[in-house]
Amino acid sequence: LKSTDTDEGSAEDDVSEQTSDSSALSPSVSEDIPRGGGSSIRQKPPALPTLADYRKFALPCLGLWVAQPLLSLVDTAFVGLSGDATKSASNLAALGPATTFFDGATYLFAFLNVATTNLYSTARARYGEQSDQAESVVRTASRIAMRCGIGLMFFLLAFARPLLALYIGHEVDNTPELLDAAVDYVKIRAFSMPTSLLLGVVQAALLGAKDSVTPLISILYSTIVNVFGDFLLVKQANMGLRGAAIATLLAQWAATAALLGPARQRLVRNHSLGLWKKSKTESTDSVSGRTFLGFAAPVLTLILGKLAAFGFMTHSAGTFHNHTKESSLRCKQGRI
């Protein structure tokens, strides 16, 4: 009996010691467990954003996405109000399919922006803002954007005429000057394609870094250059659609130049985006191009569906014999 009592007493002491130890360790253990669970998150999750944080991020974002349609309206206004009525109507008729064709070609590579925002924000949350993995996303996205932009530029320079003829439809036979003006516009703006795709991925990375003000500032530079360019080239020099294309090209270059400097300071530590080849400082486990292509299939499916729907609407409008040119032009301008 005496030994049994001793064993029971020692067992109770062990249980009490384990209970006290677990109660002492439970606060520290619970603090180390992230709110979302999972062992892959190395840092504590940030505090929940407030309404003021949402407002500071959302308002510049709204201006960022509204700016591009407004710039298209500025081009349309200057082209429509310059020259006599006949020339203005002809330029507007060519501006509609030219801008939608060019914007559609750019829209096909929107998966780069989606992939950059997702991959960069995930790398920041998992490894930290100044980590090699986060910087690898920016450099890889910049290289892919430049290469795709250069390839698309040469493609548009080589095949703009037959593709636009197919896009406009049977109106080309009756109004060949419409096709000539649209081809000139697309070929001039094609030189902005590399910087346009690069601008998109850099903006996406900055948005992933919760910075929506810097991209908005670059769009402000673009707006100023575009308005002054349209005024000088379209209104004063009376260059028509070519002047509008040159003004938009210069505005695109200005926006990219204004954004690259702050982006280098904010996104990469050695201030180099590695546009042409991998830098020696990049780690072996950096993000590859195949990772970005994983976003291509679902995004391209959505984009091609939209473009097919708009193309069907344009073709249907062009089949009407009465007011063919007007109905087709309105349909194409409605896509903007």
Secondary structure, 3 states (H helix, E strand, C coil): CHHHHHHHHHHHHHHHHHHHHHHHHHHHHHHHCCCCCCCCCCCCCCCCCCHHHHHHHHHHHHHHHHHHHHHHHHHHHHHHHCCCHHHHHHHHHHHHHHHHHHHHHHHCCHHHHHHHHHHHHHHHHHHCCCCHHHHHHHHHHHHHHHHHHHHHHHHHHHHHHHHHHHHHCCHHHHCHHHHHHHHHHHHHHHCCHHHHHHHHHHHHHHHHCCCCHHHHHHHHHHHHHHHHHHHHHHHHCCCHHHHHHHHHHHHHHHHHHHHHHHHHHHHCCCCCCCCCCCCCCCCCCCCCHHHHHCCHHHHHHHHHHHHHHHHHHHHHHHCCCCCHHHHHHHHHHHHC
